[in-house]
Amino acid sequence: MRTARQYLHRPGCPRLAMATAVALLLSFGAIAEEGDVGSVTDLKGQAFAQSSAARRSLEPQAAIMLGDHVETGDKSLATLLLGRRTTLRLGARGSIVIDKFLVEAGGEITLQSGPLMVEHTEGGPAESMQIHTDYGLIAVRGTRVFVGPEGKALAVFVERGEVSVQAGGRSVTLHAGEGTAIASPGAKPARVARWKQKRIDALFASIR
């Protein structure tokens, strides 16, 4: 029986066969990591990921899998890189589920609790992300967006880019420097306004 190397080097072997063999080798590596959607790039305090298989403690460089339920502890901050361009910063007592993610396309996550910053690196293909919450749906087309608690309300602020917020049967669009808040699950978003720096700083302090 010929080995793959012998076949690829025998006289008259078509270039197509070589290309196919290389593609197969690459596909084996892709299959081995098909559940991976990202990794932990930084961690302060404690964080855990719960999958259908097991609950595991996270540390820098740990893999994040599709379907993972990621949680942070008290006084903790986890930074996750999804794909090559999407960064999630999850603050203390945070809880998110990675529902769907496609490299260079975006994905869907569920924010169950805690403050979250979503950042997309500029200069690449446009990516979008949908954030499902008990308060409503946040569709992110921005490059730096905060979503998280402000008292009993859910605050949404766009530093760069654009976001659509749908809640209580109403939809509003935010641009850079603008924010809104949803007072309670099922309520309508507040009037879109440019937020003062003091308010912005207070929210951002929860993910630093």
C-alpha positions as CSV (number, residue, x, y, z in Angstrom):
1,M,0.0,0.0,0.0
2,R,1.3,3.4,-0.9
3,T,1.7,6.0,1.8
4,A,0.2,9.5,1.2
5,R,3.7,10.9,0.8
6,Q,4.6,8.2,-1.9
7,Y,1.4,8.9,-3.7
8,L,1.9,12.7,-3.8
9,H,5.4,12.3,-5.1
10,R,4.8,9.6,-7.8
11,P,5.2,10.8,-11.4
12,G,2.0,12.2,-12.9
13,C,0.3,12.9,-9.6
14,P,-2.2,15.6,-10.4
15,R,-2.0,18.9,-8.6
16,L,-5.6,18.5,-7.6
17,A,-4.8,15.4,-5.6
18,M,-2.1,17.2,-3.7
19,A,-4.5,20.1,-3.0
20,T,-7.2,17.7,-1.8
21,A,-4.8,15.9,0.5
22,V,-3.7,19.2,2.1
23,A,-7.3,20.2,2.5
24,L,-8.1,17.0,4.3
25,L,-5.2,17.4,6.7
26,L,-6.4,20.9,7.5
27,S,-10.0,19.8,7.9
28,F,-8.9,17.3,10.5
29,G,-7.5,20.1,12.6
30,A,-10.6,22.1,12.1
31,I,-12.8,19.2,13.2
32,A,-10.7,18.8,16.4
33,E,-11.4,22.4,17.3
34,E,-14.9,22.9,15.9
35,G,-16.4,23.5,19.3
36,D,-13.9,26.3,20.2
37,V,-15.1,29.8,19.5
38,G,-12.5,31.7,21.5
39,S,-10.4,31.9,24.6
40,V,-9.9,33.8,27.8
41,T,-7.3,36.6,27.3
42,D,-7.3,38.1,30.8
43,L,-8.8,37.2,34.1
44,K,-9.0,39.0,37.5
45,G,-10.5,36.9,40.3
46,Q,-12.6,33.8,39.4
47,A,-14.5,32.7,36.4
48,F,-16.2,29.4,35.4
49,A,-17.6,27.8,32.3
50,Q,-20.5,25.3,32.4
51,S,-21.1,23.1,29.4
52,S,-23.2,20.0,28.9
53,A,-20.1,18.0,29.7
54,A,-18.8,19.6,32.9
55,R,-18.1,22.8,34.9
56,R,-14.6,24.0,34.7
57,S,-12.5,26.8,36.2
58,L,-11.2,29.3,33.7
59,E,-7.8,30.8,33.4
60,P,-5.9,32.9,30.8
61,Q,-5.7,31.0,27.4
62,A,-8.5,28.6,28.4
63,A,-10.8,27.7,25.5
64,I,-14.3,29.1,25.3
65,M,-16.8,26.6,23.6
66,L,-20.0,27.1,21.8
67,G,-22.8,26.8,24.3
68,D,-20.6,27.6,27.3
69,H,-22.3,29.4,30.2
70,V,-19.6,31.7,31.5
71,E,-19.9,33.1,35.1
72,T,-17.6,35.4,37.1
73,G,-17.3,35.7,40.8
74,D,-17.3,38.7,43.2
75,K,-14.8,41.4,42.4
76,S,-13.9,39.5,39.2
77,L,-13.4,40.5,35.5
78,A,-13.1,38.1,32.6
79,T,-12.0,39.1,29.1
80,L,-12.9,36.8,26.3
81,L,-11.8,36.9,22.7
82,L,-14.3,35.3,20.3
83,G,-13.0,34.6,16.8
84,R,-10.3,37.2,15.9
85,R,-12.1,40.5,16.4
86,T,-14.8,40.3,19.1
87,T,-13.8,41.0,22.7
88,L,-16.3,40.5,25.6
89,R,-15.5,42.0,29.0
90,L,-17.7,40.5,31.7
91,G,-17.7,42.2,35.1
92,A,-18.4,40.9,38.6
93,R,-21.2,38.4,39.2
94,G,-21.7,38.2,35.5
95,S,-23.3,35.5,33.6
96,I,-23.5,35.0,29.8
97,V,-24.2,32.1,27.4
98,I,-22.5,31.8,24.1
99,D,-25.5,30.8,21.9
100,K,-24.0,31.2,18.4
101,F,-20.8,32.5,16.9
102,L,-19.4,32.6,13.4
103,V,-15.9,34.0,12.7
104,E,-16.0,37.3,10.7
105,A,-19.8,37.3,10.9
106,G,-20.7,37.7,14.6
107,G,-23.1,35.8,16.8
108,E,-25.6,35.7,19.6
109,I,-25.2,35.6,23.3
110,T,-27.5,35.7,26.3
111,L,-26.7,38.2,29.1
112,Q,-28.2,36.9,32.3
113,S,-26.6,39.2,34.8
114,G,-23.7,41.6,35.3
115,P,-22.1,44.3,33.2
116,L,-20.8,43.5,29.7
117,M,-18.6,45.5,27.2
118,V,-18.6,44.3,23.6
119,E,-15.7,45.5,21.4
120,H,-15.1,44.8,17.7
121,T,-11.7,45.6,16.3
122,E,-12.0,48.2,13.6
123,G,-10.7,47.7,10.1
124,G,-12.0,44.3,9.3
125,P,-15.3,42.9,7.9
126,A,-18.4,44.2,9.5
127,E,-19.6,42.0,12.4
128,S,-22.8,42.1,14.4
129,M,-23.9,40.6,17.6
130,Q,-27.3,40.1,19.2
131,I,-27.5,40.2,23.0
132,H,-30.6,38.6,24.5
133,T,-31.7,39.8,27.9
134,D,-34.8,39.6,30.1
135,Y,-35.3,43.3,29.4
136,G,-35.1,43.1,25.6
137,L,-32.9,42.5,22.5
138,I,-29.8,44.5,21.8
139,A,-28.5,44.3,18.2
140,V,-24.9,45.5,18.2
141,R,-23.4,46.9,15.0
142,G,-21.0,49.1,17.0
143,T,-17.4,48.7,17.9
144,R,-17.6,49.5,21.6
145,V,-20.9,49.0,23.5
146,F,-21.8,48.7,27.1
147,V,-24.8,46.7,28.4
148,G,-25.4,46.2,32.1
149,P,-27.2,47.0,35.3
150,E,-27.8,50.6,36.4
151,G,-29.7,50.2,39.7
152,K,-32.7,48.1,38.8
153,A,-32.6,49.2,35.1
154,L,-30.6,47.8,32.2
155,A,-28.4,50.5,30.7
156,V,-27.1,50.5,27.1
157,F,-24.4,52.9,26.0
158,V,-22.6,53.2,22.6
159,E,-19.1,54.6,22.7
160,R,-18.5,53.8,19.0
161,G,-20.8,52.4,16.3
162,E,-24.5,51.8,16.3
163,V,-26.9,49.7,18.4
164,S,-30.6,48.8,18.0
165,V,-32.6,48.2,21.2
166,Q,-35.9,46.4,21.1
167,A,-38.0,46.2,24.3
168,G,-41.6,46.5,25.3
169,G,-42.8,46.7,21.7
170,R,-40.6,49.7,20.9
171,S,-37.3,49.9,19.0
172,V,-34.7,52.7,19.3
173,T,-31.3,53.2,17.6
174,L,-28.3,54.5,19.4
175,H,-25.2,56.1,17.9
176,A,-21.8,57.1,19.3
177,G,-22.2,59.0,22.6
178,E,-25.8,58.0,23.1
179,G,-27.5,55.8,25.7
180,T,-30.8,54.5,26.9
181,A,-32.1,52.5,29.8
182,I,-34.9,49.9,30.3
183,A,-36.5,50.3,33.7
184,S,-37.7,46.7,34.0
185,P,-38.3,43.6,32.0
186,G,-41.0,44.3,29.4
187,A,-40.7,48.1,29.8
188,K,-40.0,50.4,26.8
189,P,-36.5,51.9,26.3
190,A,-36.1,55.4,27.7
191,R,-35.7,58.3,25.3
192,V,-32.3,58.2,23.5
193,A,-30.0,60.9,24.8
194,R,-26.3,61.9,24.9
195,W,-25.0,60.8,28.3
196,K,-22.8,62.9,30.6
197,Q,-19.3,61.7,31.2
198,K,-19.9,61.1,34.9
199,R,-22.7,58.6,34.2
200,I,-20.5,56.9,31.5
201,D,-17.5,56.6,33.9
202,A,-19.7,55.0,36.6
203,L,-20.8,52.3,34.2
204,F,-17.4,51.7,32.7
205,A,-15.9,51.3,36.2
206,S,-17.8,48.0,36.6
207,I,-15.8,46.4,33.7
208,R,-12.3,47.6,34.6
